[in-house]
């Protein structure tokens, strides 16, 4: 079992049951999945940018990504329908908890001038979205082998119905939100 999953079961579940007065522990919100995606707009100019993004996201998540094609043609961007312009990975189970643990304990502290994650990243349904400006904050990535720095979006999907419940659960797991002490 992943370390963060044990923290969730032993610390977060009992705390959330007492705080939000759930009738039983099955009502406590859980992490459902984590989606990591990279938009690679420069891939229409040169295929090596897409190959680099696939390599990087595979090293970061430990899972081969899905290559996303363009849905529409946009002449101003020299983009045709069906061209590959992004990659995404959906993590569940053990890999999800291990990725979140590495994100919280290793990658986020390596961000330059970090003052906490934006607490406004919640969508109103208990899901949290955050962005990283470069992939080199992950220790798996060798900065010498990168052709171009690439940002990524990370979406944490929970079963919580309200943002307050999801915010408290993620805070108990160690997510450093701005303006709140961990």
PyMOL CGO cylinders between C-alpha atoms (Angstrom):
from pymol import cmd
from pymol.cgo import CYLINDER

trace = [
    CYLINDER, 0.00, 0.00, 0.00, 1.25, 3.47, -0.85, 0.3, 1, 1, 1, 1, 1, 1,
    CYLINDER, 1.25, 3.47, -0.85, 2.36, 5.74, 2.00, 0.3, 1, 1, 1, 1, 1, 1,
    CYLINDER, 2.36, 5.74, 2.00, -0.20, 8.44, 1.20, 0.3, 1, 1, 1, 1, 1, 1,
    CYLINDER, -0.20, 8.44, 1.20, -2.98, 5.86, 1.02, 0.3, 1, 1, 1, 1, 1, 1,
    CYLINDER, -2.98, 5.86, 1.02, -2.15, 4.74, 4.57, 0.3, 1, 1, 1, 1, 1, 1,
    CYLINDER, -2.15, 4.74, 4.57, -2.21, 8.37, 5.74, 0.3, 1, 1, 1, 1, 1, 1,
    CYLINDER, -2.21, 8.37, 5.74, -5.63, 8.72, 4.12, 0.3, 1, 1, 1, 1, 1, 1,
    CYLINDER, -5.63, 8.72, 4.12, -7.04, 5.63, 5.84, 0.3, 1, 1, 1, 1, 1, 1,
    CYLINDER, -7.04, 5.63, 5.84, -5.49, 6.16, 9.27, 0.3, 1, 1, 1, 1, 1, 1,
    CYLINDER, -5.49, 6.16, 9.27, -5.56, 9.95, 9.65, 0.3, 1, 1, 1, 1, 1, 1,
    CYLINDER, -5.56, 9.95, 9.65, -7.85, 11.64, 7.11, 0.3, 1, 1, 1, 1, 1, 1,
    CYLINDER, -7.85, 11.64, 7.11, -10.89, 9.32, 7.26, 0.3, 1, 1, 1, 1, 1, 1,
    CYLINDER, -10.89, 9.32, 7.26, -11.40, 9.49, 11.06, 0.3, 1, 1, 1, 1, 1, 1,
    CYLINDER, -11.40, 9.49, 11.06, -10.77, 13.24, 11.06, 0.3, 1, 1, 1, 1, 1, 1,
    CYLINDER, -10.77, 13.24, 11.06, -13.26, 13.88, 8.24, 0.3, 1, 1, 1, 1, 1, 1,
    CYLINDER, -13.26, 13.88, 8.24, -15.92, 11.65, 9.86, 0.3, 1, 1, 1, 1, 1, 1,
    CYLINDER, -15.92, 11.65, 9.86, -15.81, 13.69, 13.07, 0.3, 1, 1, 1, 1, 1, 1,
    CYLINDER, -15.81, 13.69, 13.07, -15.42, 17.08, 11.39, 0.3, 1, 1, 1, 1, 1, 1,
    CYLINDER, -15.42, 17.08, 11.39, -18.24, 16.79, 8.83, 0.3, 1, 1, 1, 1, 1, 1,
    CYLINDER, -18.24, 16.79, 8.83, -20.39, 14.39, 10.93, 0.3, 1, 1, 1, 1, 1, 1,
    CYLINDER, -20.39, 14.39, 10.93, -20.64, 11.60, 8.36, 0.3, 1, 1, 1, 1, 1, 1,
    CYLINDER, -20.64, 11.60, 8.36, -22.77, 8.67, 9.49, 0.3, 1, 1, 1, 1, 1, 1,
    CYLINDER, -22.77, 8.67, 9.49, -20.16, 6.13, 8.41, 0.3, 1, 1, 1, 1, 1, 1,
    CYLINDER, -20.16, 6.13, 8.41, -16.72, 6.11, 6.85, 0.3, 1, 1, 1, 1, 1, 1,
    CYLINDER, -16.72, 6.11, 6.85, -18.04, 5.12, 3.40, 0.3, 1, 1, 1, 1, 1, 1,
    CYLINDER, -18.04, 5.12, 3.40, -19.44, 8.65, 3.00, 0.3, 1, 1, 1, 1, 1, 1,
    CYLINDER, -19.44, 8.65, 3.00, -15.99, 10.20, 3.35, 0.3, 1, 1, 1, 1, 1, 1,
    CYLINDER, -15.99, 10.20, 3.35, -14.72, 11.63, 0.04, 0.3, 1, 1, 1, 1, 1, 1,
    CYLINDER, -14.72, 11.63, 0.04, -12.02, 9.66, -1.75, 0.3, 1, 1, 1, 1, 1, 1,
    CYLINDER, -12.02, 9.66, -1.75, -9.52, 10.34, -4.50, 0.3, 1, 1, 1, 1, 1, 1,
    CYLINDER, -9.52, 10.34, -4.50, -11.03, 8.97, -7.69, 0.3, 1, 1, 1, 1, 1, 1,
    CYLINDER, -11.03, 8.97, -7.69, -8.33, 9.73, -10.26, 0.3, 1, 1, 1, 1, 1, 1,
    CYLINDER, -8.33, 9.73, -10.26, -5.57, 12.14, -11.22, 0.3, 1, 1, 1, 1, 1, 1,
    CYLINDER, -5.57, 12.14, -11.22, -5.29, 13.36, -14.81, 0.3, 1, 1, 1, 1, 1, 1,
    CYLINDER, -5.29, 13.36, -14.81, -1.91, 14.74, -15.95, 0.3, 1, 1, 1, 1, 1, 1,
    CYLINDER, -1.91, 14.74, -15.95, -1.96, 16.47, -19.33, 0.3, 1, 1, 1, 1, 1, 1,
    CYLINDER, -1.96, 16.47, -19.33, 0.40, 18.46, -21.53, 0.3, 1, 1, 1, 1, 1, 1,
    CYLINDER, 0.40, 18.46, -21.53, -0.65, 20.59, -24.45, 0.3, 1, 1, 1, 1, 1, 1,
    CYLINDER, -0.65, 20.59, -24.45, 2.04, 20.50, -27.11, 0.3, 1, 1, 1, 1, 1, 1,
    CYLINDER, 2.04, 20.50, -27.11, 1.02, 23.13, -29.65, 0.3, 1, 1, 1, 1, 1, 1,
    CYLINDER, 1.02, 23.13, -29.65, 4.49, 23.19, -31.17, 0.3, 1, 1, 1, 1, 1, 1,
    CYLINDER, 4.49, 23.19, -31.17, 4.01, 19.56, -32.25, 0.3, 1, 1, 1, 1, 1, 1,
    CYLINDER, 4.01, 19.56, -32.25, 2.38, 20.71, -35.49, 0.3, 1, 1, 1, 1, 1, 1,
    CYLINDER, 2.38, 20.71, -35.49, 5.68, 22.39, -36.43, 0.3, 1, 1, 1, 1, 1, 1,
    CYLINDER, 5.68, 22.39, -36.43, 8.03, 19.62, -35.32, 0.3, 1, 1, 1, 1, 1, 1,
    CYLINDER, 8.03, 19.62, -35.32, 7.21, 16.07, -34.21, 0.3, 1, 1, 1, 1, 1, 1,
    CYLINDER, 7.21, 16.07, -34.21, 10.15, 15.94, -31.76, 0.3, 1, 1, 1, 1, 1, 1,
    CYLINDER, 10.15, 15.94, -31.76, 8.28, 18.18, -29.28, 0.3, 1, 1, 1, 1, 1, 1,
    CYLINDER, 8.28, 18.18, -29.28, 5.48, 15.60, -29.04, 0.3, 1, 1, 1, 1, 1, 1,
    CYLINDER, 5.48, 15.60, -29.04, 7.97, 12.74, -28.67, 0.3, 1, 1, 1, 1, 1, 1,
    CYLINDER, 7.97, 12.74, -28.67, 9.73, 14.65, -25.88, 0.3, 1, 1, 1, 1, 1, 1,
    CYLINDER, 9.73, 14.65, -25.88, 6.40, 15.26, -24.10, 0.3, 1, 1, 1, 1, 1, 1,
    CYLINDER, 6.40, 15.26, -24.10, 5.51, 11.56, -24.35, 0.3, 1, 1, 1, 1, 1, 1,
    CYLINDER, 5.51, 11.56, -24.35, 8.91, 10.59, -22.93, 0.3, 1, 1, 1, 1, 1, 1,
    CYLINDER, 8.91, 10.59, -22.93, 8.69, 13.11, -20.08, 0.3, 1, 1, 1, 1, 1, 1,
    CYLINDER, 8.69, 13.11, -20.08, 5.14, 12.29, -19.02, 0.3, 1, 1, 1, 1, 1, 1,
    CYLINDER, 5.14, 12.29, -19.02, 5.94, 8.57, -19.14, 0.3, 1, 1, 1, 1, 1, 1,
    CYLINDER, 5.94, 8.57, -19.14, 8.91, 9.09, -16.82, 0.3, 1, 1, 1, 1, 1, 1,
    CYLINDER, 8.91, 9.09, -16.82, 6.92, 11.29, -14.46, 0.3, 1, 1, 1, 1, 1, 1,
    CYLINDER, 6.92, 11.29, -14.46, 3.81, 9.10, -14.14, 0.3, 1, 1, 1, 1, 1, 1,
    CYLINDER, 3.81, 9.10, -14.14, 5.14, 5.62, -14.92, 0.3, 1, 1, 1, 1, 1, 1,
    CYLINDER, 5.14, 5.62, -14.92, 2.39, 5.10, -17.47, 0.3, 1, 1, 1, 1, 1, 1,
    CYLINDER, 2.39, 5.10, -17.47, 2.24, 5.50, -21.26, 0.3, 1, 1, 1, 1, 1, 1,
    CYLINDER, 2.24, 5.50, -21.26, 0.15, 8.55, -22.24, 0.3, 1, 1, 1, 1, 1, 1,
    CYLINDER, 0.15, 8.55, -22.24, -2.74, 8.86, -24.67, 0.3, 1, 1, 1, 1, 1, 1,
    CYLINDER, -2.74, 8.86, -24.67, -1.87, 11.14, -27.59, 0.3, 1, 1, 1, 1, 1, 1,
    CYLINDER, -1.87, 11.14, -27.59, -4.72, 13.61, -28.12, 0.3, 1, 1, 1, 1, 1, 1,
    CYLINDER, -4.72, 13.61, -28.12, -5.60, 14.70, -31.66, 0.3, 1, 1, 1, 1, 1, 1,
    CYLINDER, -5.60, 14.70, -31.66, -6.99, 18.14, -32.58, 0.3, 1, 1, 1, 1, 1, 1,
    CYLINDER, -6.99, 18.14, -32.58, -10.78, 18.23, -32.80, 0.3, 1, 1, 1, 1, 1, 1,
    CYLINDER, -10.78, 18.23, -32.80, -10.99, 21.19, -35.19, 0.3, 1, 1, 1, 1, 1, 1,
    CYLINDER, -10.99, 21.19, -35.19, -8.87, 22.77, -37.87, 0.3, 1, 1, 1, 1, 1, 1,
    CYLINDER, -8.87, 22.77, -37.87, -7.57, 26.28, -37.09, 0.3, 1, 1, 1, 1, 1, 1,
    CYLINDER, -7.57, 26.28, -37.09, -5.85, 27.98, -40.00, 0.3, 1, 1, 1, 1, 1, 1,
    CYLINDER, -5.85, 27.98, -40.00, -4.27, 30.75, -37.89, 0.3, 1, 1, 1, 1, 1, 1,
    CYLINDER, -4.27, 30.75, -37.89, -2.37, 28.14, -35.87, 0.3, 1, 1, 1, 1, 1, 1,
    CYLINDER, -2.37, 28.14, -35.87, -1.57, 25.96, -38.93, 0.3, 1, 1, 1, 1, 1, 1,
    CYLINDER, -1.57, 25.96, -38.93, -3.52, 23.20, -37.25, 0.3, 1, 1, 1, 1, 1, 1,
    CYLINDER, -3.52, 23.20, -37.25, -5.51, 20.51, -39.05, 0.3, 1, 1, 1, 1, 1, 1,
    CYLINDER, -5.51, 20.51, -39.05, -8.14, 18.24, -37.61, 0.3, 1, 1, 1, 1, 1, 1,
    CYLINDER, -8.14, 18.24, -37.61, -6.58, 14.97, -36.44, 0.3, 1, 1, 1, 1, 1, 1,
    CYLINDER, -6.58, 14.97, -36.44, -3.06, 16.33, -35.84, 0.3, 1, 1, 1, 1, 1, 1,
    CYLINDER, -3.06, 16.33, -35.84, -1.52, 15.22, -32.54, 0.3, 1, 1, 1, 1, 1, 1,
    CYLINDER, -1.52, 15.22, -32.54, -1.31, 18.24, -30.19, 0.3, 1, 1, 1, 1, 1, 1,
    CYLINDER, -1.31, 18.24, -30.19, -1.34, 16.90, -26.64, 0.3, 1, 1, 1, 1, 1, 1,
    CYLINDER, -1.34, 16.90, -26.64, -0.77, 13.99, -24.28, 0.3, 1, 1, 1, 1, 1, 1,
    CYLINDER, -0.77, 13.99, -24.28, -2.63, 12.91, -21.17, 0.3, 1, 1, 1, 1, 1, 1,
    CYLINDER, -2.63, 12.91, -21.17, -2.48, 10.18, -18.55, 0.3, 1, 1, 1, 1, 1, 1,
    CYLINDER, -2.48, 10.18, -18.55, -5.22, 9.08, -16.15, 0.3, 1, 1, 1, 1, 1, 1,
    CYLINDER, -5.22, 9.08, -16.15, -3.85, 7.61, -12.93, 0.3, 1, 1, 1, 1, 1, 1,
    CYLINDER, -3.85, 7.61, -12.93, -5.90, 5.46, -10.57, 0.3, 1, 1, 1, 1, 1, 1,
    CYLINDER, -5.90, 5.46, -10.57, -5.23, 3.26, -7.57, 0.3, 1, 1, 1, 1, 1, 1,
    CYLINDER, -5.23, 3.26, -7.57, -1.68, 2.75, -6.33, 0.3, 1, 1, 1, 1, 1, 1,
    CYLINDER, -1.68, 2.75, -6.33, -0.04, 4.79, -9.11, 0.3, 1, 1, 1, 1, 1, 1,
    CYLINDER, -0.04, 4.79, -9.11, -2.33, 7.72, -8.31, 0.3, 1, 1, 1, 1, 1, 1,
    CYLINDER, -2.33, 7.72, -8.31, -1.33, 7.76, -4.62, 0.3, 1, 1, 1, 1, 1, 1,
    CYLINDER, -1.33, 7.76, -4.62, 2.38, 7.34, -5.45, 0.3, 1, 1, 1, 1, 1, 1,
    CYLINDER, 2.38, 7.34, -5.45, 2.24, 10.19, -7.99, 0.3, 1, 1, 1, 1, 1, 1,
    CYLINDER, 2.24, 10.19, -7.99, 0.44, 12.48, -5.53, 0.3, 1, 1, 1, 1, 1, 1,
    CYLINDER, 0.44, 12.48, -5.53, 2.99, 11.63, -2.83, 0.3, 1, 1, 1, 1, 1, 1,
    CYLINDER, 2.99, 11.63, -2.83, 5.89, 12.50, -5.17, 0.3, 1, 1, 1, 1, 1, 1,
    CYLINDER, 5.89, 12.50, -5.17, 4.10, 15.68, -6.28, 0.3, 1, 1, 1, 1, 1, 1,
    CYLINDER, 4.10, 15.68, -6.28, 3.53, 16.89, -2.71, 0.3, 1, 1, 1, 1, 1, 1,
    CYLINDER, 3.53, 16.89, -2.71, 6.83, 15.85, -1.14, 0.3, 1, 1, 1, 1, 1, 1,
    CYLINDER, 6.83, 15.85, -1.14, 9.33, 16.22, -4.01, 0.3, 1, 1, 1, 1, 1, 1,
    CYLINDER, 9.33, 16.22, -4.01, 8.09, 18.26, -6.97, 0.3, 1, 1, 1, 1, 1, 1,
    CYLINDER, 8.09, 18.26, -6.97, 6.15, 21.15, -5.40, 0.3, 1, 1, 1, 1, 1, 1,
    CYLINDER, 6.15, 21.15, -5.40, 8.96, 22.14, -2.97, 0.3, 1, 1, 1, 1, 1, 1,
    CYLINDER, 8.96, 22.14, -2.97, 11.32, 22.40, -5.98, 0.3, 1, 1, 1, 1, 1, 1,
    CYLINDER, 11.32, 22.40, -5.98, 9.20, 25.10, -7.66, 0.3, 1, 1, 1, 1, 1, 1,
    CYLINDER, 9.20, 25.10, -7.66, 10.98, 28.44, -7.66, 0.3, 1, 1, 1, 1, 1, 1,
    CYLINDER, 10.98, 28.44, -7.66, 9.49, 31.15, -5.38, 0.3, 1, 1, 1, 1, 1, 1,
    CYLINDER, 9.49, 31.15, -5.38, 6.79, 28.76, -4.15, 0.3, 1, 1, 1, 1, 1, 1,
    CYLINDER, 6.79, 28.76, -4.15, 4.32, 30.28, -1.70, 0.3, 1, 1, 1, 1, 1, 1,
    CYLINDER, 4.32, 30.28, -1.70, 1.60, 27.64, -1.83, 0.3, 1, 1, 1, 1, 1, 1,
    CYLINDER, 1.60, 27.64, -1.83, -0.92, 26.39, -4.35, 0.3, 1, 1, 1, 1, 1, 1,
    CYLINDER, -0.92, 26.39, -4.35, -3.80, 28.60, -5.40, 0.3, 1, 1, 1, 1, 1, 1,
    CYLINDER, -3.80, 28.60, -5.40, -6.84, 27.77, -3.22, 0.3, 1, 1, 1, 1, 1, 1,
    CYLINDER, -6.84, 27.77, -3.22, -9.16, 28.96, -6.02, 0.3, 1, 1, 1, 1, 1, 1,
    CYLINDER, -9.16, 28.96, -6.02, -8.33, 25.90, -8.15, 0.3, 1, 1, 1, 1, 1, 1,
    CYLINDER, -8.33, 25.90, -8.15, -11.48, 24.07, -7.02, 0.3, 1, 1, 1, 1, 1, 1,
    CYLINDER, -11.48, 24.07, -7.02, -14.27, 23.74, -9.59, 0.3, 1, 1, 1, 1, 1, 1,
    CYLINDER, -14.27, 23.74, -9.59, -17.33, 23.72, -7.33, 0.3, 1, 1, 1, 1, 1, 1,
    CYLINDER, -17.33, 23.72, -7.33, -17.75, 19.93, -7.44, 0.3, 1, 1, 1, 1, 1, 1,
    CYLINDER, -17.75, 19.93, -7.44, -14.82, 18.91, -5.23, 0.3, 1, 1, 1, 1, 1, 1,
    CYLINDER, -14.82, 18.91, -5.23, -12.15, 18.62, -7.95, 0.3, 1, 1, 1, 1, 1, 1,
    CYLINDER, -12.15, 18.62, -7.95, -8.86, 20.53, -7.87, 0.3, 1, 1, 1, 1, 1, 1,
    CYLINDER, -8.86, 20.53, -7.87, -6.88, 21.82, -10.87, 0.3, 1, 1, 1, 1, 1, 1,
    CYLINDER, -6.88, 21.82, -10.87, -3.32, 23.09, -10.79, 0.3, 1, 1, 1, 1, 1, 1,
    CYLINDER, -3.32, 23.09, -10.79, -0.66, 23.88, -13.34, 0.3, 1, 1, 1, 1, 1, 1,
    CYLINDER, -0.66, 23.88, -13.34, 3.10, 23.55, -13.36, 0.3, 1, 1, 1, 1, 1, 1,
    CYLINDER, 3.10, 23.55, -13.36, 5.12, 25.79, -15.65, 0.3, 1, 1, 1, 1, 1, 1,
    CYLINDER, 5.12, 25.79, -15.65, 7.88, 23.27, -16.32, 0.3, 1, 1, 1, 1, 1, 1,
    CYLINDER, 7.88, 23.27, -16.32, 8.40, 19.54, -16.02, 0.3, 1, 1, 1, 1, 1, 1,
    CYLINDER, 8.40, 19.54, -16.02, 11.91, 19.79, -14.58, 0.3, 1, 1, 1, 1, 1, 1,
    CYLINDER, 11.91, 19.79, -14.58, 10.58, 20.07, -10.99, 0.3, 1, 1, 1, 1, 1, 1,
    CYLINDER, 10.58, 20.07, -10.99, 10.14, 16.28, -11.02, 0.3, 1, 1, 1, 1, 1, 1,
    CYLINDER, 10.14, 16.28, -11.02, 13.33, 14.45, -10.02, 0.3, 1, 1, 1, 1, 1, 1,
    CYLINDER, 13.33, 14.45, -10.02, 12.79, 11.80, -12.73, 0.3, 1, 1, 1, 1, 1, 1,
    CYLINDER, 12.79, 11.80, -12.73, 13.46, 14.34, -15.48, 0.3, 1, 1, 1, 1, 1, 1,
    CYLINDER, 13.46, 14.34, -15.48, 17.05, 15.01, -16.47, 0.3, 1, 1, 1, 1, 1, 1,
    CYLINDER, 17.05, 15.01, -16.47, 17.27, 18.75, -17.36, 0.3, 1, 1, 1, 1, 1, 1,
    CYLINDER, 17.27, 18.75, -17.36, 20.16, 18.10, -19.78, 0.3, 1, 1, 1, 1, 1, 1,
    CYLINDER, 20.16, 18.10, -19.78, 18.03, 15.87, -22.06, 0.3, 1, 1, 1, 1, 1, 1,
    CYLINDER, 18.03, 15.87, -22.06, 15.13, 18.31, -22.46, 0.3, 1, 1, 1, 1, 1, 1,
    CYLINDER, 15.13, 18.31, -22.46, 14.75, 20.07, -25.83, 0.3, 1, 1, 1, 1, 1, 1,
    CYLINDER, 14.75, 20.07, -25.83, 12.09, 22.53, -24.58, 0.3, 1, 1, 1, 1, 1, 1,
    CYLINDER, 12.09, 22.53, -24.58, 10.48, 23.18, -21.21, 0.3, 1, 1, 1, 1, 1, 1,
    CYLINDER, 10.48, 23.18, -21.21, 6.84, 22.23, -21.18, 0.3, 1, 1, 1, 1, 1, 1,
    CYLINDER, 6.84, 22.23, -21.18, 4.10, 23.03, -18.69, 0.3, 1, 1, 1, 1, 1, 1,
    CYLINDER, 4.10, 23.03, -18.69, 1.48, 20.59, -17.51, 0.3, 1, 1, 1, 1, 1, 1,
    CYLINDER, 1.48, 20.59, -17.51, -1.97, 20.56, -15.98, 0.3, 1, 1, 1, 1, 1, 1,
    CYLINDER, -1.97, 20.56, -15.98, -2.81, 18.27, -13.06, 0.3, 1, 1, 1, 1, 1, 1,
    CYLINDER, -2.81, 18.27, -13.06, -6.44, 17.56, -12.17, 0.3, 1, 1, 1, 1, 1, 1,
    CYLINDER, -6.44, 17.56, -12.17, -7.26, 15.80, -8.89, 0.3, 1, 1, 1, 1, 1, 1,
    CYLINDER, -7.26, 15.80, -8.89, -10.76, 14.30, -9.12, 0.3, 1, 1, 1, 1, 1, 1,
    CYLINDER, -10.76, 14.30, -9.12, -12.48, 13.42, -5.82, 0.3, 1, 1, 1, 1, 1, 1,
    CYLINDER, -12.48, 13.42, -5.82, -15.84, 11.97, -4.86, 0.3, 1, 1, 1, 1, 1, 1,
    CYLINDER, -15.84, 11.97, -4.86, -16.55, 15.01, -2.64, 0.3, 1, 1, 1, 1, 1, 1,
    CYLINDER, -16.55, 15.01, -2.64, -19.74, 16.91, -3.37, 0.3, 1, 1, 1, 1, 1, 1,
    CYLINDER, -19.74, 16.91, -3.37, -18.50, 20.23, -1.98, 0.3, 1, 1, 1, 1, 1, 1,
    CYLINDER, -18.50, 20.23, -1.98, -15.23, 22.09, -2.29, 0.3, 1, 1, 1, 1, 1, 1,
    CYLINDER, -15.23, 22.09, -2.29, -14.92, 22.46, 1.50, 0.3, 1, 1, 1, 1, 1, 1,
    CYLINDER, -14.92, 22.46, 1.50, -14.87, 18.69, 1.99, 0.3, 1, 1, 1, 1, 1, 1,
    CYLINDER, -14.87, 18.69, 1.99, -12.35, 18.15, -0.81, 0.3, 1, 1, 1, 1, 1, 1,
    CYLINDER, -12.35, 18.15, -0.81, -10.18, 21.05, 0.41, 0.3, 1, 1, 1, 1, 1, 1,
    CYLINDER, -10.18, 21.05, 0.41, -10.05, 19.58, 3.92, 0.3, 1, 1, 1, 1, 1, 1,
    CYLINDER, -10.05, 19.58, 3.92, -9.27, 16.08, 2.62, 0.3, 1, 1, 1, 1, 1, 1,
    CYLINDER, -9.27, 16.08, 2.62, -6.43, 17.32, 0.39, 0.3, 1, 1, 1, 1, 1, 1,
    CYLINDER, -6.43, 17.32, 0.39, -5.09, 19.46, 3.22, 0.3, 1, 1, 1, 1, 1, 1,
    CYLINDER, -5.09, 19.46, 3.22, -5.01, 16.39, 5.50, 0.3, 1, 1, 1, 1, 1, 1,
    CYLINDER, -5.01, 16.39, 5.50, -3.08, 14.54, 2.76, 0.3, 1, 1, 1, 1, 1, 1,
    CYLINDER, -3.08, 14.54, 2.76, -0.51, 17.36, 2.77, 0.3, 1, 1, 1, 1, 1, 1,
    CYLINDER, -0.51, 17.36, 2.77, -1.37, 19.50, -0.27, 0.3, 1, 1, 1, 1, 1, 1,
    CYLINDER, -1.37, 19.50, -0.27, 0.13, 22.95, 0.51, 0.3, 1, 1, 1, 1, 1, 1,
    CYLINDER, 0.13, 22.95, 0.51, -2.62, 25.45, -0.30, 0.3, 1, 1, 1, 1, 1, 1,
    CYLINDER, -2.62, 25.45, -0.30, -1.76, 29.15, -0.09, 0.3, 1, 1, 1, 1, 1, 1,
    CYLINDER, -1.76, 29.15, -0.09, -2.93, 31.01, 2.98, 0.3, 1, 1, 1, 1, 1, 1,
    CYLINDER, -2.93, 31.01, 2.98, -3.37, 27.85, 5.04, 0.3, 1, 1, 1, 1, 1, 1,
    CYLINDER, -3.37, 27.85, 5.04, -0.79, 26.23, 7.27, 0.3, 1, 1, 1, 1, 1, 1,
    CYLINDER, -0.79, 26.23, 7.27, -0.23, 22.51, 6.50, 0.3, 1, 1, 1, 1, 1, 1,
]
cmd.load_cgo(trace, "trace")
